[in-house]
Amino acid sequence: MVSSRERQHPPTWPDALSCPFDFSEALDFDPLLADLMARGPVTRIRLPYGDSAAWLVTTFDGVRQVTTDPRFSRAAIVGRDYPRLTPEPIVSPESVNVLDPPHSTRLRHAAARAFTKKRVERMRPAIERVAGHLLDEMAEHGPPADLAHHLSARLPHHTICDLLGVAPADRPVLLRRTHEMLTTAPEARRAAADAKRYLRDYFAGLVVERRRAPGEDLISAMAAAAPDDGEKPLNDEELAVLAVTLILSGNDTATCQISNIVHTLLTRPGQWAALVRDPERLPGVLDELLRFIPFRKGVGIPRVALEDVEVEGVLVRAGDFVHVSYLAANRDPRVFRDPHVLDPDRPVQPHMTFGWGGHHCVAAPLALAELRVAVGALLARFPGLRLAVPAREVAWDTATIRRFPLRLPVRW
């Protein structure tokens, strides 16, 4: 007998729209998500996995409400077969991503200490050295070269592994395991579960080692850190789960977005050349690119309504699952003028690419630093950069919840 967890398609709910969120055509905006936005701010949907339907909130104000209102709980999904895009839930039950304040506060404080703007700024020279070395190798290889291989996949992974104190010999297998956890195919469920278990066991062992012999890495620092007033120090299990969360985050946004940003700039006439002429504009242009580019598919981790709550005029009942779409919120015309237009001169304003509220990505400052270093170095080293193949021939990831080119051949 097939269990609900193993079933690819959940039961049919008459009022819910089937939403596979499997659109993978370059970086075009998902037409299904655009249709849901046009239907209204809150829609009933069903996803490929899980035994329940969910509400999907797509407006900026609605997403902000759900992500900041304590009546919506992530912790309430633990132990339930919640609606999702992957056969195996990506997060562990103990992860900070499925804890609510105040329980999540202690873990987030510990992680946030590593990613303050001041500390990330101190890391910047090391990121620049790694990026420079990787681009030296790409230059020695000569054109055409695969930017995804030479830079996008390696810089963020090296940075987060270096931060966590992962031995260089262990890094390739950790990269492969993190990729396996993000797959969407039903037949990949066992591999995803194995990958989650492997990463958990790996970092559990590393935590024990760092307790015994501390180093200069983040795990050692978190293990030795004095807790804030009234907070307990992190135990070994919490440290291991937090390390898994951080390596997943470190291999997510920046890895996808380095290639995505370069592809976007190179496929829009004049955009790359304009930044070469005026690189001081890079921070503002990057902010607009992060808002505009749909670097993942559909939705992430849902919440559960703890009581009846009205969202954008729709009554969400206690016990209902609620998903938010940061991608849709970033295209809300009530917040962003001409939201489907990439406007390099758009005034900088808050967007939701790194999430919102209590689960805003704590590693966002590091991701931004990596993006600025990577794109800035490319502009300086390869001002004549261009795609080595027609844009239609670029191969895109179709196996995971992320959207990025598997290979990005470039010339200069």
N, C-alpha and C positions, 0 to 999 in steps of 0.2 A: 504494500500500500504506500502511495506517495504522500509524504507529509506536506503540510502547508508551506513549510520552510523550503522544501525542495521543488515545489511547484513553480514553474516559470510564470504562469499567468494566474493572478488571484481571481476569486469569484467575481461574477458580474454584479455591479450595483447599478440599478436602472438610472440613477441620477448622476452618475460619475462618468467622466470622459476618459477613455483609455489614452494614456500618455506614455509612450515608450521613451521619449526624449533621446532618440538615437540619431539625430541629425548630425552629419559630420562633413558637410560640404564646405571645405576651406574654413573661413571664419565668418561666413554668412550667418545672419541671425536666424535662429530656429523658427521656421514658419508656424510650427505648432504653438510655440510660446507666444508668438505674435498674435495668433488667433485667440489664445486664451486671454491675452491682454485686452483684445478688442471686445471680448464677451463681457468683461467687467472686472472689477478689482479683486473679487474673490470667486473662485470656481471650484466645483467638486470634481476631483480627479481620481484615477486609479493608476498605480505604477506597476512595473513588471513583477515585483516581488513584494510579499507581505500579505497579511490576511485582512486588511481593512482599506477602505477608501480614505481620502484625505481632502482637506481644503487646501487650495493653492492661492496665496496672496501675492499680487504682482505689482501693486503701487508702492511708491516710495513711502508714503505716510502709513500705509497698511503694514508694510514690512517693518518699519520703525516701531510701530505699536507692538507687533507680535514679538519682536526681538528684545523689547525693553519692559514689557508688562509681565510681572511675576505670576500672573494667572496662566501663563503659557510655560509649560515645564518640559525641559529636555530629559530630566531625570526620570520622568514618568514613562519614557519609552523603554527603559531597561526591563528585560525579561519578556518583552512583547515582540511579536513578529510584525514590526512596523513597516509601513509602505516605503519602498526604497528602490534604487536603480541597480544595486549589486546583489548577487545571490547570497553572499556572505556579508553581514553587517561589517562595515569598515572599522567602526570604533569598538573598543572594549568597554564592558560595563563600568569599569573603574576610571575610564578616561575623563579628563577634565572637560571634554566636549559634550559629555552627557551628565554633567553635574550642574546643579543650580546654585546660585548664591544662597546662603553664605558658604556652602560646602565647597564650591569651586574656587572661592576667593583665595584660600591658602595656596592652592596649586598654581593659580594664575599669578599670584604675587611672586612665587618662586621662579616661574618661567619669565615673567616680565622683567625681573632684575637683569636677565641676560640680554634683553633686547631694548634697553633704554636707548634713546637717541645718542646719549653721550658714549655708552659702551660700543654701540654699533659704529660710531664715528672713529673710535679707537681701532676697530677691526678693519676699517676701510683700507689702510695701506696693505694689509695682508690679502684682502680681496683683490686689490689692484695688482699685486705681485702675481697671484694665481692667474688672473685674467690675462696679464701680459705674457706669462709663460705659455698659456694655452694658445694665444694668438700668435706667438712665435712659432709654435708647432704648426699652426694652420698655414702661416706664411711659408715655412719650410716645405710643407706638403705641396703648396702651389695650387693654383686654380685648375679645374674646379675643385672646391672643397665643400664638405658637408658641415655647415655651421652648427646643425643640431648635435652632431657628434663631437666636433672640436670644442664647442663652447657651451651650448645651452644645457646639455645633460651633465656636463662635468663641473662647471663652476659652482652651481648651487649645491650639488651633492658633496663636492670637496669641502665647501664652506661649512655645511651643517655637520658633516662627519668630523671635521677638524674641531669644531666647537664642542662636540660631544666626546671627543677623544677616541674616536673609532680608528683602529689600526688601518693603515693603507691597504694591507692585504685583504681585509674584511669588507672593504667598501663596494667592490663589484657585486657581491652576493646580496648585500643590503639594498643596493639599487634595484636589483632584479626582484627581490622580495617585496619592496614597496610598490613596484609596478603591478605585481600579481594581486595585491590587495585591492586594486582599483578597477579590476576587470568586471565587465557586465554580463558576459556569457554564462548561461546556466551551468554549462559543463565545467566552468572554472571555479565552482564553489569550493571544491575540496582543496585546490591549489591555493585559493585565497585564505581559507582557514589555516592551512599549513603555514602560509607566509606570516599570518598574524601571530601564530604560536611561535614560529622561529624568531621573529623580531622581539617578542615578549621575553623569550628565554635568553636571547642574546644579550639584551640590555639588563635583564635580571643578573646575569653573570658579571656584566661590566660594572653594575652598581656595587656588587660584593667586592670586586677587585678594587674599585675606587675608595670604598670604605677602608680597605686594608692599606692601600697605598695611593693616597690622593695625588692628583696631578694638577695641571693648569687648566683643565677642561671644565665645561659647564656642569657635568654630573658631579664632579668633585666639589665644585663651588656650591651647588644646591644641597649636596649632602652635608656640607660643613656650615651652611648658612645659619645664622641665628634667626629664629622665627620672629615675626612681628609680635607685638604684645598680645598675649592671649592665644596665640596660635601654636599648634603642635608642630614639631619638626617633621619633615617628610620621611615616611618609612621606605624600606627598600622597594616594596611593590608599587607605591605611588611614584617613586623616582623612575622605575622601569617603564611604567605605563606612560609617564610624561615624556620620557625619552623617545618612545615609539611615536607619540603624537608629534613631537618636534621634528623627527626625521621624515615623517609623512608630509608635514607642512613645508619643510625645507626642500623637499623634492617635488613640490606641487606648483605653487604660483610662479616662482621665478623660472623654474625649468621650462614650463610651458610658454611663459610670456617673453622670454628672451627671443625665441624663434618667432613667436606670434608678432611681436612688435617689429622685428626686422622685416618679416614678410609683409606686414601691413604698410610699412614705410616704402619698401621697394616696389610694391605693386600700385602705388598711388603716385602718379607723375609729379616730380618736383619735391616731394616731401623729404627724401633723404638728402638731396642737394641743399635744401633750405636749412636743414640742421647742420650740415657740414659748414655752411657759410656763417651760421650763427648758433654755435653749440650752447650758448648761454640760455637758449630757449628750452633746452632739453627737459628740465624738471617739469615745466608746465605742459609740454607736449606729452611727456610720459604719463602725467596724470590723466589727460584726456584719452590717451590710448588705453589705459587701464580701465577707464569707465566704458569705453566703446567696445573693446574686444571681448567676445563671449568665450572665455578660456576653459569653461567646463560645460557639461551638459545638464540641463534641467534643474535639479534641486539637490540639496545635501541632506542634512539630518533634520527630521521633523521635531515638532513640539506637540504636547498634549494640552488641551484646554482643561484646567482644573475646575472651572465652573463655567456657566454660560457667559459668553462674552460677545459683544457686538464689534465686528471689524468691518469698517467701510460700509456700514449699513446692512451687513449680513450677520445673522445670529449663528454663532458657533457654539454648539452644545458641549457641556462638560463631557470629557472623555474622547472628544473628536481629535484626530490627528490634524495638525496644521503644518504645511510646508510653506516656505517663503522662497521667492525667486529674486536673488540679488541682481541677476542679469536683467530681469524685467524692470526692477526698480531703477537700474541705471539708465533705462530708456524711457522713463516716465516723462511725458511731455509737460506735465504740470511743474516739473522741477528743472528739466533741461530743455532749453529751446532747440528745436530741430534735433531731437535726441538720436535719430538714426543717421545723422551726419557726423563724420569725424571732423571736428573743427579744431585745428592746432592752436587757434587763438582764443578758444573758449576760456573765459575767466575760471580760475580754479575754484571749485566748490566741492563739498563732501560728496563722495559716491560710496557705493557699497561693495566694491570688489573684494575688500578684505573683511567683509561682514559688518555687523553692527551690534551694538549693545554688549551684553555680558559675554558674548562669544566672538567678539571682534578678534581677529588674528593677532596674537601677541607677537608673532615674528614679522609683522608687517614692516617695521623699520629695517630689518635685515633684508627682506625681499626688495624693498625700494633701493637700498644701497647697492645690492647686486645688480639690479636693472640699470641703475645710473652708471655704475662702473662698466658693465658689459657693453651697453649701447654707446656710452661715451668713448670707450676704447676703440670700438669698431669705427666710429665716425673719424677718430684721429688717425687710426692706422690704415683704414681702407676707405678713403673718401669716395673712391670710384666703385664701391660695392654694388653689385647687381645680381639678380637671379641668373643662374647658369642654365636654367631650363624654362620653358614657358610656364606661367603660373598654373595652368590647368594640369600640368604633369607632376606637380608637387604632391607627394603621398601623405595623407593625413591619418592620424590615429582613429581607429574605429572600434577598438577593443575595450577602452576604459571610459570612465566618466569624464575624462579630460579631453580638450580639443587642442591639438598642436601638430605641426608637421613632423612626421617620423624622420624625414630627411629634408634638409634645406640646402640644395646645391647652390653655391654662389661663386662668382668671379669678381675680379678687381683689376 
